[in-house]
Amino acid sequence: MQEMAENLPLLLLLLSHGLFFLHVATATPRSYHRFTQDATQFPAISEYDYIIVGGGAAGCPLAATLSGGGSRVLLLERGGAPDEYPSLATASGFLPTISTTSQDSPAQPFSSEEGVANIRARVLGGGSAINAGFYSRAHPEFFTDVPFNWDLHQVNKSYEWIERALVHRPDVRGWQAALRDGLIEAGVSPYNGFTVEHMTGTKIGGSIFDAAGRRHSAADLLAYARHDRIRVATRATVDRIFLHQVQTNFSSVLPATAEATGVVFLDRLGRRHHAMTRRGGEVILCAGALGSPQLLLLSGVGPRAYLATWGIPVAVDNPDVGEYLYDNPRNGISILPPGPIDHSLIQVVGIPDGGDAFLEAASYVVPFVSPVESILFHRTAAPLYINVATIMEKVAGPASFGSLRLASLDPHDSPFVRFNYFTDPSNLDLNRCVSGLRRVGDVLQSRSMAIFRPAIGTWLPGGSDVMRGEFHYVGSPLPANRSDDDVMRGFCRRNVATLWHYHGGCVAGKVVDREFRVIGTRGLRVVDGSVLTVSPGTNPQATIMMMGRY
C-alpha cells in the first residue's frame, strides 16, 4: 500500500486512462499448477504437437482446447503465475497491480512515441489477469469486418464455453447505478438490463470478478486441459521461431516459402531451450499486439529492407508485419465525490445509436499524499484516503493506425510503438471523440449525478432540496462550451489516453489468411488481438478468449 501511495500521480493518470474487467464460476481453481513449472525446469530439447507462444486471453483457452483433443501441447508464458501476485486476486487489487512496475511485475509499462502511457500484461492469463474484468461480446458487424472464415454457430458455442466457466452478473450500485440511470436520462436507450450481447442502449455487462470480488482469469480455463497432454512453462521468453526454407509450390492455394518447426525460448537464468514440433505440428503465436509482430520480425518475417538493417535473415518478405497497429483513444473526466463511494470497476456501458463511442465508468478509493502532510499531520501507519470517480468514453474502431518497430534484438524489450491517435484524414476518430464527450457532459448534467456535486446549502430553510455546486474535478474538466467543435477536438487531442485495447500488427488479409495462418509459411499461425483491424464491441477480452477456444 505504501508503494501505491507513493505512486499517486501515476494512479490518477491511470484513472483517466481506462480499464478491462474479469471473474469466474465453475472451473476448478488453480488446477493448472500440476502441469505448470518455471522454464528452468524444462529440458534443453523437447517435442510437441503444438507450441503456443503466450499464455494470455487467447493462449490459455487454445491450449486447453487442443490438449483436450489429445494433442501434446506446450504453452510458453513470459511472466509468472497469477498466484505469485496477491494483488491480482481481487478487484481491490486492480490499482496496486497497474501501479507496480518492477522488473518482474505482471503489468509491464511502456509508452507510445506520442508519449501516451500504456501497459502490457506479463503473467499467465494475460490481460484478463490484470484488467478491470468487463465482459461483453463483439458487435455483430465484427464478423464481416474481420475477414476470417467464421462459423457463427461455433463462435456462439465458444463464447458460451467461456461464459459458463468465468462470467458473472455484477451487483450494480453506487457510482455504477448512477451511471446507468444517467445514461438513460441522457438518451442512451433502451435500457437492456443484464446481457453479454452488444446492444444499442444502456446495459449491465458480465464480469469475471465473482460475488466475493475474486478475479478468475483466462488462466482458470486451463482447468479444462487434459493434464497428461499439456505443459505450461512460466518465465519462458521466446527468442525466435525456427523457420526452414521450403520449395514453393505455386500451384497451391497458399504458397509457402518457410516452415515453422519449433522455437527457442530463454528461461529466467538466460539458458536456451529448444522446443520442436512433431511432423504436422504447428507453432501458434498468442503473444498479443506487441509480442506477436515483434516475434515475427525477430524470426525473419517482415519487410526485407527493414530486417536487413538489423542483420536478420529474411524467411518471408512481408511489408505489413508490424503495420496497421491501432489503439482506441480514450477521454473522460474524474471527480472527487463529496462523500464516501464504493469501489467499482466497469459494470455498466452505454452504447449510443450509431456506436461511435462507448461510455463506461469506475470508482476507486486511493491513498492521499500531499507535500504538506508531514507538516500538518503526524505520520501514522494508516494513510488518508480519497474517493475518485471517473466516466470515460472509448472511440469505436478506430480509423487511425500506426506501426511497430524493434527496439533491439532482445525479446525482453518492448518494441517502439506509434499509434497515430486522431490522424485519419477524415477526422472520424476526432468526431467520434467529440460526440462521446458531449454524451459524457449530458450524463454529468443528469439528476442521477447530482448527489456527486458538493452541497452548498438548501433551497429554503428546513427544505429537503439540497443546493449543489460544481463537481470537484481531478485533472481537466470538460470545456464549458461543448458546442464548439474546435474546442472539443482540442480537448480530445490534449487529454488522449488509452483503454489498453490496442490491436493489429499482424492483421488478417495482410499477415495472416482467413484461417489465421501466417501468409508465406507452413505450420505457423497467429491467434490473438494482433490479427484485428477493429476492436470487438465495447471491450475485447470476451472475443479474444472466444478466438482461443474457436
N, C-alpha and C positions, 0 to 999 in steps of 0.2 A: 504493500500500500504506500510505503514511503516513496518508492520509485514512481508510482502513479502520480503522487502529489508533486514530485519534482518535475514531472513532465506535463503539468497542466497546460502550458501553451500548446504543446503538441496535441493534447486531448481536445482542447477547444477547436483546434484546426480540424481534427478528425471528426468532431461532432458536426462540422459543417461540410463534411465530405460525403458520407453515405455508407451503406451497410448491406449486409446479407442476413440470412436468418435460418435456424436449424432445430431438429428434435426427433425422438424415437418412440417405437411402440412395442413390437413383439420380438425382435431379434435377440438372441442370447448375448448379453453384454460381454465384451472383451474376449469372446471365444477365439478371436484371431491370434491371441498370444501363443497358442500351442504350435502354430506354424510360422511365427514371426521371430526373426533374430536380427541382431546387429550384423551389418555386412561383413564385419571382421570374422564372423563365424562361418562364412561361406567358403567353399573350396576355390582354388585358383582357376579351375576349369569345370564347367558343368553344362548340362544339356537339357533342353526343354522343348515342348511343342510350341508354346507361346511365351514370349518375353514382353512384358508390359512395362513401359518406362513412365513412371508417375503414378503414385498411389493416391490420387485425388478423387474428385467428384465423379469422373468417368472411369478412372482406372480401377477403383475398388469394385464397383458392380460388374465391370467387364471381367476382372479376374475371377470373381465368384461364379459368374455365369459359365465361363469357359472351363473352369475346373469341375463344375458340376456336370458337365458333359463328358467328363473322363479324360480330358486333355491334361498334360503335365504343364503347369503354369508357374512362371517366376514373375513376381511383382516387385519392382525396384522403386523405392521411395527415398528421396534425397534427405528428408527430415526424419525426426524421431516418431515415436508412437504417441497418440494423444494423452495417454495416462501419465506420461512424463511431465506434463504441464498442467498443474491443478487448475489454473485459471480457465482452461478450455472447457471444464466440466459443466459450468453453469452460465446462465445468461448474465449474471452479475460480473462474470469474469471477462466480458467482451472488451471493455475499455482497457483493463490491465494487459490483456493479450496484445491488442494492436498498438499499445504504447510501449511495450517491452521489445527492444530491438537489439538484443545481444547477438553474438556471432552464431548462436545456435537456436535463436528464438523461432517459434513457429510462424511468426509473421515477419517476413524479410522486407525491409523498406527499400524503395527506390524512388527516383523522381524522373519524370519525363524531361526532355530537353526544354520544354516550356516552363519548367520549374514547379509543376504540379506534383505534390507528394502523393505517393501511392504505396501499395503493399502487395506482395505475392506470398502465397502460402508455402510453408516449408515444414510439412507434417503429414503423417498418414491421415487420409481424409480430405486433404487439400483445403480449398476454400470453405468447404462445409464444416471444417473443424474450427474455423476462426471467425466466421461471418455472423451476421445478425439473424440468420435462420429462416427468413421468409421463403415460403414455398408456393409457387404459382406456375401453372403450365404456360406453354408458349401461346402466342396469339395465332389464330388459325392460319393466317397468311404465311406464317413462318415456313410451313411445309411446302409451299410453292415458291417462296423467295429463295430458299436454300436448296440447291439442286442435287439432292440425293434421291435414290430410288426408295422413297419412303413407302412402307406398308403400314397404313394408318391403323389397321387392326392390331398389328404388332406394336406400334407406337403406344396405343392406349393400354395394351397389356403390360408394357414395360413401365409406363407411368404408374399403373395400379400396383405393380410389384413393389416399386419404391414406396408408394403411399401406405401400403399395408405394413411395411417394415418401419417407417420413420415418421409419418406425418400425423400431427395432432391439431385439434381445434384450439386456438388460444383463448384465454379468458380476457376479454376486452373490457377495459375500464380506464378511468383517469384520462390521461392525455390521448390515448388511442381512441377512447369513446368520444372525446371532444372532437378529434379529427374526423371520425366517422360522421358525426352529426353536422360538423361544419362543412364537410364536403357536400352533404346532401343539401344544406342551406345554400351553398354556392352553386347549385345546379348540376353537380356531378351525379346524375341519376340514370337509371333507377338504383335503389338500394337492393343489392343481390344477396345479402346475408353472407353466410359462410360458404365458400366454394373455392376449389383449387383451379377452376377453369378461368381463362382470360375472358372477362365480360365487361362491356362498356357500363360504366356506373361506379358506384362505391361498393366495396366488398371487404369482408374479412377473409384473409388468406390462410393457408396452412402454415404450421410452424414445426420445426424439428427440435424445439425445446418442449419437454413434457410438462405435465402439470406441476411438477416439483421444480421446474426451471433447469432441469438437466439437459445437456446437449447430447444428441446422438447423431454422429456424423456419418458420412459415406463409409468410413472405416467399419461401422457396425454391420454393413452389408456383407462384409467378409464372413459373417456368421453363417452365411448360406453357401460358402465354398465347400467343396469336398476336401476334407482336411488332409487326406493322403495324396492329393494331386496338386497341391499348391504350396509354394514357399514365398514368404514375404521378407525382403531384405530392407532394413531401415538404415539411414545414413549411407545410402548407396548412390553415388553421383555418377551418372553415365557420362563417359568421356567422349565416346563416339560409337557409331554404328558400323559394323563390318559390312562393307558393300563390295561385292565382287562383280567385275565386268562380265556381261553375258552377251552372246551373239544376238543381235537384233533380228527379230522376225517381223519384217514389215507387213506381212500378210495378217498378223494377229490384230485383234481389236485394240490391245494395249501394248504397243511395242515397248520393250524394256531394255535398258542398257546396263542396269545394275541389279544385283540380287542381294537382299539383306540376309545374312547368315548368323548374326549374333551381335553382341555389344561388348564393349569394355566398360567396366564400372570401377570406381575408386571407393574404398572404404574410408572411414574417418582417420585412419593412420596413413593414408596415401598409397596403400597397396592396391595393385591392379588385379582384377578378376575378369576372366573371360566367360561369358555365358553364351552358349551357341544354340541355334535352333536345329531340331531334327529335320529330316527331309520332309518338305511340305509345310514346315512350320512358319511362323511369322513373328516379326518384331512390330509391336504396336505402340505408337507414341501417344501418351496421355499426359504430357508434361505441361500443358497449358499454352496460353497465347504468347508467352515469352519463351518457355522452355522448349516447346516442340520445334518452332522455326530455328531457334538457336542451335539445337542439336542437329538438325538437318544441315545447317551451314557448316558446323564443325566437322560433319561427316562427308562433306563434298557435294551436297545437293543444294544448288543455288546458282546465282549469276556467275558465269565463268570468269569474267574480268575481275569481279569483286573477290572471289575466292583466291584468285591468283595473287592479289595484293597481300594476302595472309599466308601465302605459300601452302594452301590447302589443295591437295589433288582433287580434280573435278571428277565426280562419279556420274552426276546428272546435271546438265546445264539447264537451270530453270530460273529465269529472271524474276519470278514472282514470289520466291521464298523470302519471307520477312516483310513483304509488302502488304498493303491493304490491312493495316493494323488500326483498329477502331477502339475508342473509349467513349462511352456515353457521358456527355457533360452533365454535371450536377450543380445546381444552385439552390439557394434557400436562405432561411433565417434561423437564428437561435435566440431564445429569450430566457430570462430569469423569471420564473413564476413567482408570485408574491407569497406563496406558501408551499408546504410540502407537496411533493408529487411522486407518483410511483415510478419505479424503474421499468421501462418498457423498450423492447426493440420492435422492429417493424411487424405489425399485425394487420393493419388496415391499408388499403391502397385505393386511390381514386384514378379511374381510367376515363377521362373525358371523351365525349363523342369525337371521333376523328383520331384519337390515340396519338396526339402529337407529343404529349409529355405526361408522365405519371407522377402522382403525388403520394408521398409516404412520410412517416414521422417516427420519432423516437424520443425518449426522455431518460435522463440519467441523474444519478447522484454522484457528484465528483468532489474530491477534496479541494479546499480553497487554500491557496498560498499567496501571501502578499508580502512585499518587501518591508512593510511596516509591522508585520505581525509580531516579530521578536521585540519590537519597541513597545507596542501597546499591550501585548499579552505574554504571559509566561508560557514557554514551550511545554506542551504536555504530550503524553503518549497518544492521545486521541486527537486527530486533526479536525478542523472545522470543515463542514460540507456545505455545498450549494447545489441547488437543483437547476438543471438546464434542460430545456425542451426545444426540439427542432422540427421544422417542416421543410421538406426538400422536394424538389422536382427533378426528375430524370428525363432528359431529352431522348425520345424514341429514336431508333435507328442505330447510330447516327449516319448522316451523309458524309461528313468529313472523315478523312482517314490519313494515317501516316505510315511509318515504317520502323523497322528494327535493324540495328547494326551490331556486330560483335564488338564488345569492349576489350576482349582479349581472347586468347585460345584456352583459357581456363574455364571449364564448365561451371565452376562455383560462382563466377562473376555474372551478375545480371547484365544483359545487353543494354546498349544505348537505345532509347525509345523516344520517338516523337509522334504524338497523336494528332497534331494539327487541329486542335479544337477550333470550331467555328470558322473554318476556312473554305467550306464548299462554296463555289461561285454563286449558287442560287440563294444563299443565306437561309437555307431551310432550317438548319440547326439553330441559328440565331432566332429565327421567327418562332420556332417551337419553344425555345427557352423563354422568350418574352411572353408567349401565351401561357406557359406553365407558371411563371412568376406572377402574372396577373391573377391567375387562379389561386395561387398561394395568398395573395392580397385579399381576395374575396373571402377565403376561409378565415383569415385573421379578423376580418370585419364582421364575421357571423356572431350571433348571440351565443353560440356554443363556446366561443373562445373568450367571452367577456370576463369570465371568472379568473382568467390568467393575466388580466390587467390589474395593476395595483389600485386598491381602493383609496379614494381621496376624500370621501365624505358620503353623505346621503342626500337624496333629493329634498327631503323635508325632515325637520326634527322628529325623531321617532319613526321615520319611514323605513320601509323594508328594502326599498330600491337603493342599491349602492352606486354612487358615482365612481366611475373608473377612469384612471389616467391612461397614458400611453404605455405600450409594452416596454419593458426594460430589455434592450437587445444586447446580445453578445456578438460583437462584430458588426457588420454593416446592416442597417435596416433597409427595407425596400425603399426605392425612391418615392418621394411624396407625390410626384406627378407620374403615375403609372400609365397614363395615356400617351406619353411621349415615347415613340418607338426608339429614337436615338438614345435617350436617357436609359431606357430599359436594356437596350443592346449593350451599352457601355457597362451597366451593372453586370450583365452576363459575362462579358469578357474579363472584367476585373476580378470577379469572385468565382470563376470557374473552378470546380473541384471534381473529384472522381467519385463514383459509386462503386468502384472496383469491378465493374462489369466489362473490362476490356476484352477484346476478342479479335480474331483474324490472325494473319501472318502465314497461314497455310490454307488459304481459302479454297473452297470447293469450286471446281471448274478450272482452276489455275494451278494449284499444287496437288490437290487430291481429286480423284474422279468420283463418280456417283456411288461408288462402293467404298469410299474412304481410303482407297489405295493411292499411294504416292505415285504420281504420274512419272513414267520412265523407270519404274522399279518393279521388282517382284518381291513378295514376302515382306512388304513394308506398308503399314497403314498409319493414319493419324485419326484418333477419335477423341476430340476434346473441343474446347471453345475456339481453338485456333483455326478451325475449318469454317467458321461462321462469318458472314458479312453483315449480320444483323443480330442484335441482342434479342433472345426469345422472350416475348412478353415483358412483364414488369421486372422480373428478377430471373436470372438464367439458371440457377442451380438445379431446379426441377428437371429442366430439359437436358442439362449436361449429364445428370445421373441417369436419366432415361436413355440417353445415347449409349452409355456404357452397357446397360442391360440389353438394349436393342441390338 
